[in-house]
Amino acid sequence: MMACEFFCRTGAYLDRELPAAEREAYAAHLSACDECSRELERLAGLSRFLSAAGMLEVSPQQLLWKPRLNRRKLVRFAEVLMAAAALIMAVCGTWLLRLGPRSDSAAVAGWEQMAVSQQADAASETDADDAMVQALLRGKP
């Protein structure tokens, strides 16, 4: 399907948008190409269907009223979201205040001591001869 080079011009031909020379070439092509003929019939049927459906009559007042209604709904939705966010923040803040301050200084100090001792062990194995490294590890300048 769509192997024909004229196929993409079918809509323009139907809508009379092709220049006269291209329109005549397309019309001559239609008699020999079943693919383009079927597409032209399909598009013509669709065009007739849409024409038969007609247009809805809408007054200018209806056009102006809908955006106002949608804007009100959007503002209301934003207000509800802000209230929900404030409530969540208040609940989380209360929860954090009830937990109270935590003192993990002993745990942190133990972790730091372990990390430093492992560094000192690794450094003493690799740089045992370097007096500067030993002094820095012991904390003495």
C-alpha positions in Angstrom: 0.0 0.0 0.0 1.1 3.6 -0.7 3.6 2.5 -3.3 2.2 5.0 -5.8 3.9 8.4 -6.0 0.6 10.2 -6.5 -1.0 8.7 -3.4 0.0 11.5 -1.1 -1.7 14.1 -3.4 -5.2 12.5 -3.1 -6.4 14.8 -0.4 -5.1 17.9 -2.2 -6.8 16.7 -5.4 -10.1 16.2 -3.7 -9.9 19.6 -2.0 -8.9 21.2 -5.4 -5.7 22.5 -4.0 -3.4 21.2 -6.8 -2.2 23.5 -9.5 -4.0 22.9 -12.9 -1.1 21.0 -14.5 -0.8 18.6 -11.5 -4.5 18.2 -11.2 -4.7 17.1 -14.9 -1.8 14.7 -14.4 -3.5 13.2 -11.3 -6.9 12.9 -13.1 -5.1 11.0 -15.9 -3.4 8.8 -13.4 -6.6 7.9 -11.6 -7.9 5.8 -14.5 -4.8 3.5 -14.3 -4.3 3.3 -10.5 -6.7 1.3 -8.3 -4.9 2.3 -5.1 -5.4 6.1 -5.7 -9.0 5.5 -6.9 -9.9 3.7 -3.7 -8.2 6.3 -1.6 -10.1 9.1 -3.4 -13.4 7.3 -2.9 -12.6 6.8 0.8 -11.7 10.4 1.3 -14.7 11.6 -0.6 -17.0 9.4 1.5 -15.4 10.9 4.7 -15.9 14.4 3.3 -19.6 13.7 2.6 -20.1 12.3 6.1 -18.5 15.3 7.8 -20.5 17.7 5.6 -23.8 15.9 6.5 -22.9 16.1 10.2 -23.1 19.9 10.1 -21.7 22.4 12.5 -22.9 23.0 16.0 -24.3 26.5 16.6 -22.6 28.1 19.6 -23.4 31.5 20.9 -20.7 33.9 21.9 -22.0 33.8 25.5 -21.4 30.0 25.6 -17.9 30.4 24.4 -17.1 33.0 27.1 -18.8 31.1 29.9 -16.9 27.8 29.6 -13.4 29.2 30.1 -14.6 31.1 33.2 -16.1 27.9 34.6 -12.9 26.0 33.8 -10.8 28.7 35.4 -12.9 28.5 38.6 -12.5 24.7 38.7 -8.7 25.1 38.2 -8.4 27.6 41.0 -10.6 25.4 43.3 -8.4 22.4 42.5 -5.2 24.4 43.3 -6.7 25.6 46.6 -7.5 22.0 47.6 -4.0 20.9 46.7 -2.5 23.7 48.8 -4.6 22.8 51.7 -3.6 19.1 51.5 0.1 20.1 51.3 -0.3 22.3 54.4 -1.9 19.5 56.3 0.8 17.1 55.3 3.5 19.5 56.4 1.7 20.1 59.7 1.4 16.4 60.4 5.0 15.7 59.5 6.2 18.7 61.6 4.2 17.5 64.7 5.6 14.0 64.2 9.2 15.2 64.1 8.7 17.4 67.2 7.3 14.5 69.1 10.3 12.4 68.3 12.5 14.9 70.0 16.2 15.4 69.3 18.3 12.3 68.8 21.8 12.0 70.1 23.8 9.7 67.8 27.1 11.2 68.7 28.3 8.0 70.4 27.5 6.0 67.3 29.1 8.5 65.0 32.2 8.7 67.2 32.5 4.9 67.1 32.1 4.9 63.4 34.7 7.6 63.0 37.2 5.8 65.3 36.7 2.6 63.3 37.3 4.3 60.0 40.4 6.1 61.3 41.8 3.0 62.8 41.4 1.1 59.5 43.1 3.9 57.6 45.9 3.9 60.2 46.3 0.1 59.8 46.4 0.4 56.0 48.8 3.3 56.0 51.1 1.6 58.6 51.3 -1.4 56.4 52.2 0.5 53.2 54.1 3.5 54.6 55.7 2.1 57.8 59.0 3.7 56.9 57.7 7.2 56.3 58.1 9.2 59.5 55.8 12.0 58.2 52.9 9.6 57.6 53.3 8.1 61.1 53.3 11.5 62.7 50.1 12.5 60.9 48.4 9.3 61.8 49.2 9.8 65.5 48.0 13.4 65.3 51.4 14.9 66.2 52.9 17.5 63.8 
